[in-house]
Amino acid sequence: MPARVVDPAEVAARFREEVRADVATLTARTGATPRIVGLLSRAEGPARTYAQWAARGAADVGIDFVLRDVEPAAAADAVREANADPAVHGIFNYYPLADEHEDPWLRELVDPRKDVEGMHSFWSRMLYENRRRLDGGRRAILPCTPLAILKLLDDAGLRRSGEGAPLEGVTACVINRSDVVGRPLAAMLANDGAEVVSLDADGTVVFDPAIGRHAHSVRDSDEVRTQALARADVVVTGVPSRSFPLVTADEIKPGAICVNFSQFKNFDDSVLERAAAFIPRVGPMTVTMAMRNLVRLALL
């Protein structure tokens, strides 16, 4: 039977209903419309496209979205200004905002209480230590793209019935280890009990599940792509290159769930004949999770 193709826009629409209601409640309580400021330095390209999606997604749930074009050299001042503005409840940096050396600093410059991306080290530390709630009981903010992928995996039928942890017994292969998506996604899966084989150009590491201990652990591995794909119940790819050798049907386990979050195609069409479900993109869910994060931040 051909794989079920999951439309992220349809899944996102269901979550937007919840976010829309929360935004309306928040607006009525505070008398102010929640506002996100997006900072962008590129005239065209994926970052601007993503910002346009975010603007539409925000408007759909009643959030005021203000996109500000900034020069790379002025990006830090723009972040500081948004941090200091009480009318701004969330900040979204669209990378590359300056350059590869400056962008990590700009990510840290965002006030964690306004970090709708969930990428500040305050939130990252909570994730990697598997601390799910703040001292007051509020839920921690999770990075919006990895969170979007987990929600889409749930919709695709990823089982969550482990005894020691919801994903106990699940094996995942993540081909991407970026600090923005691949690494936090692997940590989130492992914290829920999955064994995660993480592949990138620098080699292989395994995120061992947080079963019988508080958080996952990470170790080096000599496992190669063919081995990891052959035993994975979940395959997630995010390789931003047209030259990436596409994952084919004969590489994956029958019935695997496959996710492509790269802007480029990472899977050969043949996987549709072997996978149980295929998620071709993630964007609409990422935007929705960012809006969901804003509501949670506004309640901190």
C-alpha positions as CSV (number, residue, x, y, z in Angstrom):
1,M,0.0,0.0,0.0
2,P,1.4,3.4,-0.9
3,A,2.5,5.7,1.9
4,R,0.1,8.1,3.5
5,V,1.3,11.6,2.5
6,V,0.7,14.0,5.5
7,D,-0.2,17.5,4.6
8,P,1.4,19.8,7.2
9,A,-1.0,22.6,6.4
10,E,-4.0,20.4,7.4
11,V,-2.4,19.4,10.6
12,A,-1.4,23.0,11.4
13,A,-5.0,24.1,10.8
14,R,-6.2,22.0,13.7
15,F,-3.6,23.5,16.0
16,R,-4.4,27.0,14.9
17,E,-7.9,26.6,16.2
18,E,-6.4,26.1,19.7
19,V,-4.0,29.0,19.3
20,R,-6.7,31.3,17.9
21,A,-8.8,30.7,21.0
22,D,-5.8,31.3,23.3
23,V,-4.9,34.5,21.6
24,A,-8.5,35.8,21.9
25,T,-8.5,35.0,25.6
26,L,-5.1,36.7,26.1
27,T,-6.2,39.8,24.2
28,A,-9.4,40.1,26.2
29,R,-7.4,39.7,29.5
30,T,-4.7,42.2,28.7
31,G,-6.4,44.6,26.4
32,A,-3.5,44.3,23.9
33,T,-3.1,42.3,20.8
34,P,0.0,40.0,21.1
35,R,2.8,41.2,18.7
36,I,5.7,39.5,17.1
37,V,8.5,41.4,15.5
38,G,10.4,39.6,12.7
39,L,13.8,40.8,11.8
40,L,15.0,40.2,8.2
41,S,18.1,41.3,6.3
42,R,17.6,39.5,3.0
43,A,15.7,41.0,0.1
44,E,14.8,37.6,-1.3
45,G,15.3,33.9,-0.6
46,P,14.0,31.3,1.9
47,A,14.2,33.6,4.9
48,R,11.9,36.2,3.3
49,T,9.5,33.5,2.1
50,Y,9.4,32.0,5.6
51,A,8.7,35.5,7.0
52,Q,5.8,36.0,4.6
53,W,4.4,32.6,5.7
54,A,4.7,33.7,9.4
55,A,2.9,37.0,8.7
56,R,0.0,35.1,7.2
57,G,0.0,32.5,10.0
58,A,0.0,35.2,12.6
59,A,-2.8,37.2,11.0
60,D,-4.9,34.0,10.9
61,V,-4.8,33.5,14.7
62,G,-5.1,37.2,15.6
63,I,-1.5,38.0,16.3
64,D,0.0,41.3,15.1
65,F,3.1,40.5,13.0
66,V,5.6,43.4,12.2
67,L,8.4,42.6,9.8
68,R,11.3,44.9,10.0
69,D,14.0,45.0,7.3
70,V,17.4,45.7,8.9
71,E,20.9,46.0,7.7
72,P,23.2,43.2,9.0
73,A,25.3,45.7,10.9
74,A,22.2,47.1,12.7
75,A,20.7,43.7,13.6
76,A,22.0,43.7,17.2
77,D,20.5,47.1,17.8
78,A,17.2,46.0,16.3
79,V,17.1,43.0,18.7
80,R,17.8,45.2,21.7
81,E,15.1,47.6,20.6
82,A,12.5,44.8,20.4
83,N,13.6,43.4,23.7
84,A,13.0,46.8,25.4
85,D,9.6,47.4,23.8
86,P,6.8,46.3,26.1
87,A,4.4,46.2,23.1
88,V,6.5,43.4,21.6
89,H,5.7,40.0,23.0
90,G,7.8,37.8,20.6
91,I,10.9,38.1,18.4
92,F,11.7,36.1,15.3
93,N,15.1,36.4,13.7
94,Y,15.2,35.2,10.1
95,Y,18.7,33.8,9.5
96,P,21.1,34.5,8.0
97,L,20.5,37.9,9.6
98,A,24.2,39.0,9.8
99,D,26.7,36.2,9.1
100,E,27.6,32.7,10.5
101,H,29.8,34.3,13.2
102,E,27.3,36.9,14.3
103,D,24.0,35.0,14.0
104,P,24.7,32.8,17.1
105,W,25.2,35.9,19.2
106,L,22.0,37.5,17.8
107,R,20.2,34.3,18.9
108,E,21.5,34.7,22.4
109,L,20.7,38.4,22.4
110,V,17.0,37.8,22.2
111,D,15.2,38.0,25.6
112,P,14.3,34.3,26.4
113,R,10.8,35.7,27.5
114,K,10.3,36.8,23.9
115,D,12.0,33.9,22.1
116,V,9.2,32.4,20.0
117,E,11.8,30.2,18.2
118,G,12.8,28.6,21.5
119,M,16.5,28.7,20.5
120,H,18.0,30.8,23.3
121,S,20.5,28.9,25.5
122,F,18.1,29.3,28.5
123,W,15.5,27.1,26.7
124,S,18.2,24.8,25.1
125,R,19.7,24.0,28.5
126,M,16.2,23.0,29.8
127,L,15.7,20.8,26.7
128,Y,19.1,19.0,26.9
129,E,18.6,18.5,30.7
130,N,15.1,17.3,30.0
131,R,13.6,19.9,32.3
132,R,10.1,20.3,31.0
133,R,8.7,22.9,33.3
134,L,9.8,26.2,34.9
135,D,9.9,26.6,38.6
136,G,6.4,28.1,38.6
137,G,5.0,25.0,36.7
138,R,4.8,26.7,33.3
139,R,5.9,24.5,30.4
140,A,9.3,25.2,28.9
141,I,9.5,26.6,25.4
142,L,10.6,24.1,22.8
143,P,12.3,25.0,19.4
144,C,9.5,25.4,17.0
145,T,10.7,23.3,14.0
146,P,11.7,20.2,16.0
147,L,8.4,20.6,17.9
148,A,6.5,20.8,14.6
149,I,8.2,17.6,13.4
150,L,7.1,15.7,16.6
151,K,3.5,16.9,16.2
152,L,3.6,15.8,12.5
153,L,5.0,12.4,13.5
154,D,2.2,11.9,16.0
155,D,-0.3,12.6,13.2
156,A,1.5,10.2,10.9
157,G,1.0,7.4,13.4
158,L,4.2,7.3,15.4
159,R,3.4,5.0,18.3
160,R,3.6,6.4,21.8
161,S,3.0,3.4,24.0
162,G,6.3,2.6,25.7
163,E,6.3,1.4,29.3
164,G,9.3,3.3,30.5
165,A,8.8,6.3,28.2
166,P,6.3,7.1,25.4
167,L,8.8,6.3,22.5
168,E,10.5,3.3,24.2
169,G,11.4,0.8,21.5
170,V,11.4,3.3,18.7
171,T,14.5,3.8,16.6
172,A,15.0,7.0,14.7
173,C,17.6,8.2,12.1
174,V,18.1,12.0,11.8
175,I,20.3,13.1,8.9
176,N,21.1,16.6,10.1
177,R,22.8,17.7,13.3
178,S,22.4,21.5,13.2
179,D,21.9,23.3,16.5
180,V,18.6,24.7,15.0
181,V,16.8,21.5,14.1
182,G,18.7,18.2,14.0
183,R,20.4,18.2,17.4
184,P,17.4,19.5,19.4
185,L,15.1,17.1,17.5
186,A,17.3,14.1,18.4
187,A,17.3,15.2,22.0
188,M,13.5,15.5,22.1
189,L,13.0,12.1,20.6
190,A,15.6,10.5,23.0
191,N,14.1,12.3,26.0
192,D,10.8,10.6,25.1
193,G,12.5,7.2,25.0
194,A,13.7,6.7,21.4
195,E,17.2,5.6,20.3
196,V,18.3,8.2,17.8
197,V,21.1,7.7,15.3
198,S,22.3,11.2,14.2
199,L,24.2,11.5,11.0
200,D,26.0,14.5,9.4
201,A,29.1,15.3,7.5
202,D,31.2,15.0,10.6
203,G,30.1,11.4,11.4
204,T,27.6,9.5,13.5
205,V,26.5,9.9,17.1
206,V,23.8,8.1,19.0
207,F,21.4,9.7,21.4
208,D,20.6,7.0,23.9
209,P,17.1,7.2,25.4
210,A,16.3,8.8,28.8
211,I,14.9,5.5,30.3
212,G,15.9,4.8,33.8
213,R,17.6,8.2,34.1
214,H,16.6,11.9,33.9
215,A,18.0,12.8,30.5
216,H,19.4,11.2,27.3
217,S,23.1,10.6,26.7
218,V,25.2,11.0,23.6
219,R,28.0,8.7,22.4
220,D,30.1,8.4,19.2
221,S,29.2,5.6,16.8
222,D,30.7,4.0,13.7
223,E,27.2,3.2,12.3
224,V,26.9,4.2,8.7
225,R,23.9,5.5,6.7
226,T,22.9,2.1,5.3
227,Q,22.8,0.5,8.7
228,A,21.0,3.4,10.4
229,L,18.3,3.6,7.7
230,A,17.7,-0.1,7.6
231,R,16.6,-0.3,11.2
232,A,14.9,3.1,11.7
233,D,11.2,3.3,12.4
234,V,11.5,7.1,11.7
235,V,13.7,8.8,9.2
236,V,14.1,12.5,9.3
237,T,16.2,14.4,6.8
238,G,17.2,18.1,6.5
239,V,20.2,18.2,4.2
240,P,20.3,21.7,2.5
241,S,21.9,20.5,-0.7
242,R,20.8,19.4,-4.2
243,S,23.8,17.0,-4.4
244,F,22.6,15.0,-1.3
245,P,22.2,11.3,-2.4
246,L,18.5,10.8,-2.1
247,V,17.2,8.3,0.4
248,T,15.6,5.4,-1.6
249,A,13.0,2.8,-0.9
250,D,15.6,-0.1,-0.7
251,E,17.4,1.8,2.1
252,I,14.5,2.2,4.6
253,K,12.7,-0.2,6.8
254,P,9.2,-1.3,5.5
255,G,6.6,0.8,7.3
256,A,9.0,3.6,8.3
257,I,7.7,7.1,8.7
258,C,9.8,9.6,6.6
259,V,10.1,13.3,7.1
260,N,11.8,15.9,4.8
261,F,12.3,19.3,6.4
262,S,15.0,20.5,4.0
263,Q,14.0,23.1,1.4
264,F,15.5,20.5,-1.1
265,K,14.2,17.1,-1.9
266,N,16.0,14.5,0.2
267,F,13.9,11.4,-0.6
268,D,13.5,9.5,-3.8
269,D,9.9,9.0,-4.9
270,S,10.3,5.3,-4.5
271,V,10.0,5.6,-0.7
272,L,6.3,6.2,-1.1
273,E,6.0,2.5,-2.0
274,R,7.8,1.3,1.2
275,A,7.1,3.9,3.9
276,A,3.9,3.9,6.0
277,A,3.8,7.7,5.9
278,F,5.7,10.5,4.3
279,I,5.8,14.1,5.4
280,P,7.2,16.2,2.5
281,R,7.6,19.5,4.3
282,V,7.2,21.1,7.7
283,G,6.9,24.9,7.2
284,P,3.2,25.4,8.0
285,M,3.6,23.6,11.3
286,T,6.7,25.5,12.3
287,V,4.9,28.7,11.9
288,T,2.0,27.4,14.0
289,M,4.3,26.2,16.7
290,A,6.0,29.6,16.8
291,M,2.6,31.2,17.4
292,R,1.8,28.6,20.1
293,N,5.1,29.5,21.7
294,L,4.2,33.2,21.7
295,V,1.0,32.5,23.7
296,R,3.0,30.5,26.2
297,L,5.6,33.2,26.5
298,A,2.9,35.9,27.0
299,L,1.6,33.9,30.0
300,L,5.0,33.6,31.7
